[in-house]
Structures are given as C-alpha cells and as structure tokens.
Amino acid sequence: MNKTLAVREAPAAYRVVPDAPRVRPGYKQTEVGVIPEDWEVTTVGHEFLVQLGKMLDSEKNVGVPRPYLGNRAVQWGRIEVAGICEVRMTPSDLLCFRLRDGDLLVCEGGEIGRAAIWKQPIEECYFQKALHRLRPTRGYNVSLMLNVLQRLASTRFLLNFVTQTSIAHLPKDKFVTVPLPLPPTKAEQQAIAEALGDADALIGSLEQLVAKKRHLKQGAIQELLTGKKRLPEFSGEWEARTIDSFSAFVTKGATPTTYGFNWEDDGVLFLRSECVSADGLDLTQSMFITEAAHRALNRGEVRDGDLLMTITGNVGRVVRLPADFGLANINQHIARIRINATDVSSDFVFYFLSQANVRAKYALIMTGQAYPQISLKQVRETLVPLPSFQEQSAIATILSDMDTEIAELEARLTKTRALKQGMMHKLLTGAIRLI
C-alpha cells in the first residue's frame, strides 16, 4: 500500500502573503538604505563643490609647466606622486585647478569612484579632467565622504549614475545627484570617520609590512640562491646541473577535447595554464575531466610535490604542488618537473626557478610573437646551480619560513579588510551609533 502523503496547495483565501521587510523602530527606509530617523539624505552636489580637472591637450595647452595628477595616481585612500608629469597652464588654470590640503579627488573613469584625500605631499600640484575635485560647502566630513564613496563603489550603487559610451565614466551632472547619508552632528560624522580611519591605518600598516617582508625575501633569494651569501655552517663548490639530469622525464599534458570535460565538478582535476599564476596555484581556473580522459592522458598526470611551469603565453611561471595535493592532469601549455634525484631538493629548485632573472632568460629564447613559447628541451636543459643537499635544504627552509610569515600576514590583511567592510556597513547606515 502506498503510504506517501499528498501535499495539496492551500486555497487562495488561506495563503499567507509574506510581509514587506520590516524596519526596526527608530529607523527609516530611504534611497541610501535603512538609516536612523534623525539622519537625513543629502546629495554630493548639495554638500560639495565638484570640479573636473584640466583637459590635457599638448597642442592647445599653453602657459607655464606645472605638475598634475592623473587617474592612476589616485588609489583608494592614497595618492601616488612619484613619477607625476607636467602640463602647461595659463594663469586662470593655476587658479582653477590648484589642489588644496584636504581636497577629495574622485576618479571619473577607470575604477569609477576610487578616491583619496590630497594631503599636500608636494607644495604645488594640479589635476586633470579624469578626476573630480570635491570641496565641502556645508561642513560634510571629507574622511567620511571617502568611506561613503568606497561603500557605494563596493556595493555597485555608483553604477546607477555611470554613463556608458565607448568608455564608462561618471559625469559631473550625474555625480552631483548621488545621494549620501547625513548624520545629524559634526561630532557623529567625525566619530564615524575616525573609527573607519583607524581601520584604514591598520590595513595600511599591514600592507607596508607585507611589502617589506616580500622585499626581504627577494633579497634573500638573490643572495642565497646564487651563493653570494653562504650560510655559516656550509662551504664548498656549487655544481651547475640541468633539470633533466635530476628529474624524471620532463613532460607536458594535452587537452582532452576528444574525451570531454565533466561539467558536474566531479572526476579528476584538470589544470589549465591560468592555474599557474604569478601568485601561486589558482584552482579557480581549473576544470574536471572524466576518469576515462584522465587514464587516456596519463602522461600529463601530476601529483603532490611536482613543479609545474608554463611553457606558452606567460612563459616561466612556476608553482609547487603541496604535499596534500593528490592527483590531477595538466594541459599542453604546462611542463611537469618531477625531481627524483635523492641529492636534489625540489624546494630549492622551485625557489631558483621562481626568480625574475630566470624568467628573463626564458624570454630571450622564446619563439612566436603572437603566442610565445619555449620547448620542453629548453626546460630540460635549464642549468640550476646546486650546493650540497644539506645546504639546499637549509636555504629552502629559510625561504619557506619567509613564505609562511608572508602568508600569515596576508591572511591577517584579508581578514582586516573584511572587518573594515563590515564596519562600513554598520557605521554608514547607523546600525551602530558612535554617540
């Protein structure tokens, strides 16, 4: 007997219609989202004098040469003045486009809305037409505005005001209509800006620390992998050996077009050349192939410990598969290096091949302009200077420890950035009040 219960739809008269999202007491729904009842909604044009910069035209510009900022100089929360150019300006240009301490510069194109405050790192500077300059007319906190723009850009709200012609841009006539939340007092605006500014300061210090650690690692690589600096417990000559002399057969994969991919995200992992990125192994670019395709393409099988090098396109990028990686397959644009000599450290070889000067040497022997490539023979014949196995291991350990420290700092930086995003959501909507 079939005991399956039949579920019948309730009569229309008894259907429950979901309520509209409720706004908690003390808050209201506005065009900028839910905000406290004592906050207002204003606009960019109501709070700021908005000015586009100087048009660059080498044939029409006349006057005295002066330094100016372009779109690329303005990054989120900082302005890069190194390498800025000059443009000729008339006396009226000098009055109209000169920057003052505290001006907010906003990108009109490119990454639309990207902004930073001019803090006068150089005495005199101007700005070009790709930038909006904002000066408050009613006391709106500029640091608060910077964070509001960052939130509007990250939530894609600003795209509602973008003009899409050949190049997307944010024209002044639309920018001035962008709505802004307005906390009721200068004290609350300042408190929000300071809290978010503290988060930015922490992010900035972590970014500087990561950059410093990367620089130290590059210096260590240049000294330790060339023998310019020896570890105190080691001596003796180094020997240059080819990759082929200490590896199993250096090979490449193939594209399983005749076997098909497994689109159900199941089967055997298949690595494309994009997976071998400048920042390490990127599995977001991978696919899956069927077990049958994997067996048919067994020459391209890779496993934990293998080194993978791109041999077409971005030639010379190299990654090392971690110890718990398991099995995968690779396409024809990747060379597999599987070290089998007991007196050679695969970690040492990985760090050697990761050097910029090694990629530069490959660039000199590449063939093909539209699609540059090197051959497996050229990979196999690459010379690697090797000290004793003990010194290789000691050097690789030092560099691996540096990588671990950098990875921990980058994880902390990622977490701090996520916390800042959460803070912006809570503080710029008044969900948390700092009064």
Phi, psi and omega in degrees: 000133181278115182260012180295129182275134177272129179261115183260147178288136180294147176303151184305324183295340185248004178292142181266123178266122182301141176290154173295151179308131182274143175258124185294155181305140180090001182231165180217154178270129180224179178292346175257014180102192180280126180224163178300152182297332181272001172273155175246168171248126178237191179229163178302314182293333180283335185255341187224149166275117185255127183226125171281153187278191185285131174291131179266119178209103186299333181277330185260334183291130179227164177115207183267142179286134180221149179291145180219157177260137172254182183301318185291337180288338183264109174251170182298113174079002180209155179237128182262111183262353179294130177075020179289154184259181179239154175222148179281137185224143176277168176305321179291325176299319182298324179285322188280323192248007180286137180275145175243154177304129181097353176296141176258124180255131185233131181289128180275336178223189182069236172277090190299130179095347178303133192216158176202157180264132176283118182247023174056057175292337171233155190294320185228130179201157182229182184216151185265176189292344179286000182234143168265137172254128180247129174234126183294139178252343183231015175091011177299130184296122185294320178295323175296317180299321178302316180288325175299315178298320180297320178290316180297326178287316183292331177271001178068013179297325182297336181298339177294345184245009183273140172263123183256098173252229175291327178230129180293136178207166182248094183291156183299319184296336176268325181300319183293344180268356181297126181284148181228145171284143183231098173301148192288336184236153175297327181296318180290320175303314181296318181297317178297314181298320181292319179297315179290328176295323176297320177296319178297321180296319178295317178299316180298320180292323177292321177298318178295321180293319177298315179299319179296316180294322177295320179297317178297321179295317179300320177296318179296320178299313182297327182273315187282325184276354177249354182080006177297326176237121180260143172292140191301333184273003184238151174208187179099163184280153173264154180238129177274123181230150179282154178302321182298333185284340181236017182236156165294175186307118178285120188225182176222169182266201180208164178267124185278052184294328182277352182251335177089153177267158174261106187277003180267017181053046180212158181113225183251132180297136180237121184261126174265169183298331179295339178292335178269085187262171178294340182257013180110194182290125182242096184283352176293343180263006184272171177225186174231144175238163181288162177299323180296317179296321179297317179294321180291333183251040188295341179292338179264015180289136176232158181213177182304139180095340179292150170258134179244132181232134175285133181244000172224160180070246176280076188296137171096357174292140185222140174228159177244127180285130185292167187297331182258023189290320185086214184250154175201181175227157184234159177271181188286355180267004182237135173261136176261127176244113180244106184281127181238357178285134183286346181257015180233129178272122179295329178295318178298315180297320178301312181295324178297313182291340181282352183291145179297325182289336175289317176297325179296323178293321176296324180298330180286338184249006179293152173239154179086123181272314180291325181221082184297147181203159169236161183268163174298326178300319179292326175295313182298327184271003178297129181272133178238118177287125187237126168278195177296160181299323180296319179288322174305312183296320181294318179295315180298324179295318179299313182291324178294321177297322176296318179299319180297317179296318179296317180297321179294319178294320179294323177295320177294321178296316178300317180295319180294321177297320178294321177296322178297320178298318177295320177298317179300317181298315183288317186279324184276356172249000180074011177298328170240129182256135178255057179224000000 
